[in-house]
Amino acid sequence: MFVAAYWWRVKPGKEEQFRAAWRRGTELIRERYGSLGSRLHREQDGRFIGMAEWPDEASWRRAYESKMVYNDPETRTAFVDAIADAADEPLLLMDVTDDLLDRADDKPADSLS
């Protein structure tokens, strides 16, 4: 498994818009490019961190090089509109060596806390 981490700063008041667009975009990337999904985290300073999982680096690279276009202009517009700042490149690129995350309860978190 391969993991790519990204970060974004979101405009004040646009957090829910960002999260909804991120969730929809993640679903579309999974369908179109074969990602395993992603988790969205929020740092104490307010920055959002996305940790996307992929079967392997080659799968991620193909999607990344195609700019992960998913042909949903409404979702893309909502996502971009909410962002105040973002990294030009992924924050981290990592191969998973050991995975002890409990995936038995795979329900998405609904709160920002």
C-alpha positions as CSV (number, residue, x, y, z in Angstrom):
1,M,0.0,0.0,0.0
2,F,1.1,3.6,-0.8
3,V,0.1,6.8,1.0
4,A,0.1,10.4,-0.2
5,A,-0.5,13.2,2.2
6,Y,-1.7,16.7,1.2
7,W,-2.6,19.9,3.1
8,W,-4.9,22.8,2.6
9,R,-5.8,26.0,4.5
10,V,-9.5,26.7,4.1
11,K,-11.1,30.1,4.0
12,P,-13.0,31.0,7.3
13,G,-16.6,29.9,7.1
14,K,-16.0,27.5,4.2
15,E,-15.0,24.4,6.2
16,E,-18.2,22.5,5.6
17,Q,-18.1,23.3,1.9
18,F,-14.5,22.1,1.7
19,R,-15.3,18.9,3.6
20,A,-18.3,18.1,1.4
21,A,-16.3,18.7,-1.8
22,W,-13.3,16.8,-0.5
23,R,-15.6,13.8,0.3
24,R,-17.2,13.8,-3.1
25,G,-13.9,14.3,-4.9
26,T,-12.4,11.4,-3.0
27,E,-15.3,9.2,-4.0
28,L,-14.8,10.2,-7.7
29,I,-11.1,9.6,-7.5
30,R,-11.7,6.2,-6.0
31,E,-14.1,5.3,-8.9
32,R,-12.0,6.7,-11.7
33,Y,-8.4,6.1,-10.6
34,G,-8.6,3.1,-8.2
35,S,-7.6,4.8,-4.9
36,L,-8.4,3.0,-1.7
37,G,-9.9,6.2,-0.3
38,S,-8.6,8.8,2.1
39,R,-8.9,10.3,5.6
40,L,-9.2,14.0,6.3
41,H,-7.6,15.3,9.4
42,R,-7.5,18.8,11.0
43,E,-4.4,20.1,12.7
44,Q,-4.6,22.2,15.8
45,D,-3.7,25.3,13.7
46,G,-6.8,24.6,11.5
47,R,-4.9,23.2,8.5
48,F,-6.6,20.2,6.9
49,I,-4.4,17.1,6.1
50,G,-5.6,14.4,3.7
51,M,-4.0,11.0,3.8
52,A,-4.9,9.1,0.6
53,E,-4.3,5.4,0.3
54,W,-3.4,3.7,-3.0
55,P,-2.7,0.0,-3.9
56,D,0.8,1.0,-5.0
57,E,2.9,4.0,-6.0
58,A,2.4,3.4,-9.7
59,S,-1.4,3.7,-9.3
60,W,-1.0,7.0,-7.4
61,R,1.5,8.3,-10.0
62,R,-0.8,7.6,-12.9
63,A,-3.6,9.5,-11.2
64,Y,-1.3,12.3,-10.0
65,E,0.2,12.9,-13.5
66,S,-3.3,13.1,-14.9
67,K,-4.1,15.7,-12.2
68,M,-6.9,13.5,-10.9
69,V,-9.5,15.1,-13.1
70,Y,-12.9,13.6,-12.2
71,N,-15.2,15.6,-14.5
72,D,-17.5,17.0,-11.9
73,P,-17.2,20.8,-12.3
74,E,-19.6,21.6,-9.4
75,T,-17.5,19.6,-6.9
76,R,-14.2,21.0,-8.2
77,T,-15.5,24.6,-8.1
78,A,-16.7,24.1,-4.5
79,F,-13.4,22.6,-3.5
80,V,-11.2,25.3,-5.1
81,D,-13.5,28.1,-3.9
82,A,-13.0,27.0,-0.2
83,I,-9.2,26.9,-0.3
84,A,-7.1,29.8,0.9
85,D,-3.7,28.0,0.5
86,A,-2.4,24.6,-0.4
87,A,0.9,22.8,-1.1
88,D,2.1,22.7,-4.7
89,E,3.3,19.1,-4.1
90,P,2.2,16.3,-1.8
91,L,3.3,16.8,1.8
92,L,4.5,13.2,2.1
93,L,4.8,10.1,-0.1
94,M,5.1,6.8,1.8
95,D,5.1,3.1,1.4
96,V,3.2,1.4,4.2
97,T,5.4,-1.2,6.0
98,D,3.1,-2.2,8.9
99,D,-0.6,-1.4,9.2
100,L,-2.3,-1.8,12.6
101,L,-5.3,0.5,12.0
102,D,-8.5,-1.0,13.1
103,R,-10.8,-1.0,10.0
104,A,-13.7,-2.9,11.6
105,D,-15.7,0.3,12.1
106,D,-15.2,2.0,8.8
107,K,-17.7,4.8,9.4
108,P,-16.7,8.3,8.4
109,A,-16.3,10.9,11.2
110,D,-19.0,13.5,11.1
111,S,-17.4,16.0,13.5
112,L,-14.4,18.3,13.2
113,S,-13.3,17.5,16.8
